[in-house]
Every structure is written in C-alpha cells, then in structure tokens.
Amino acid sequence: MIEKFLRTHSEFEPCPIKLPHGIERAIDEPDWQITLFPHIFNTDGFFISSVRRKD
C-alpha cells in the first residue's frame, strides 16, 4: 500500500529509518521499511515505513 501511495503522491519520498543499536532487519527490505515479527523482536507484529514530504 505504501508503494501505491508513493506512486500516486509524488510530493512524498521514502525516508530511511535509522534503527537503534542491536536491532537488525529480519528480512530483506528497503531501508525505509521494517517489519517486526513477534517471535524475533518479542513485540506485537508491526510494519513500519517512513516517508517525508519533498522540499
């Protein structure tokens, strides 16, 4: 859904997510997205993406 949003809202662009020390992505994904899995991160499951409005 976020990729569709970016295709239809050209005023936004992906923004890299800086992960805290010790947190690594569990799957191969762009640096502006992260998926948190309960069995790996001891959290609820989450998908996070970061975008920003272009200057």
C-alpha positions as CSV (number, residue, x, y, z in Angstrom):
1,M,0.0,0.0,0.0
2,I,2.8,2.4,0.8
3,E,4.3,1.9,-2.7
4,K,1.0,2.7,-4.3
5,F,0.8,5.8,-2.1
6,L,4.2,6.9,-3.3
7,R,3.2,6.3,-6.9
8,T,0.1,8.5,-6.6
9,H,1.6,11.2,-4.3
10,S,4.7,12.5,-6.0
11,E,5.2,15.1,-3.3
12,F,6.4,12.4,-0.9
13,E,9.6,10.3,-1.0
14,P,10.9,7.4,1.1
15,C,13.0,8.3,4.2
16,P,15.5,5.9,5.6
17,I,14.8,4.5,9.1
18,K,17.7,4.7,11.5
19,L,17.5,1.6,13.6
20,P,18.7,1.5,17.3
21,H,21.9,-0.3,18.0
22,G,21.4,-4.0,18.2
23,I,18.2,-4.0,16.0
24,E,18.6,-5.6,12.6
25,R,16.1,-6.3,9.9
26,A,14.8,-9.9,9.9
27,I,14.0,-9.9,6.2
28,D,15.4,-8.2,3.1
29,E,13.5,-4.9,2.7
30,P,14.3,-1.3,1.8
31,D,16.0,0.9,4.4
32,W,12.8,2.9,4.7
33,Q,10.7,0.0,5.9
34,I,10.9,-2.5,8.7
35,T,8.8,-5.5,9.7
36,L,8.8,-6.5,13.3
37,F,8.0,-10.2,13.9
38,P,6.7,-11.2,17.4
39,H,8.9,-14.3,17.6
40,I,12.0,-12.4,16.8
41,F,11.5,-9.0,18.5
42,N,9.3,-10.0,21.4
43,T,6.7,-7.5,20.3
44,D,3.4,-7.4,18.6
45,G,3.8,-7.7,14.8
46,F,4.3,-4.3,13.1
47,F,5.1,-3.0,9.6
48,I,6.7,0.4,9.6
49,S,7.5,2.7,6.7
50,S,8.9,6.2,6.7
51,V,8.1,8.8,4.1
52,R,8.5,12.6,4.0
53,R,7.2,15.4,2.0
54,K,9.7,16.6,-0.6
55,D,11.2,20.1,-0.1
